[in-house]
Amino acid sequence: MICIYKFLTLVCNVNTLINNAGIGNTESFSIVSPELFKQQIKLNVLATTLLTSLFIPDLKEMAPLIF
């Protein structure tokens, strides 16, 4: 993730983050493996949280009143 941050901050000014990634599952809850739940949580929650935390300083600079 740090590579993504470094690349984006070198080539552009990031002033908006849009979470356009996520996975879901259509199988019955009772048969879904714990590993699949872990993968979903990593992508749907952890990735978004980590990227947001990396970009907070840049976002504050662009819109200090929001933060």
Helices and strands as residue ranges (DSSP letters): H 2-11, G 29-31, H 34-41, I 42-47, H 48-62
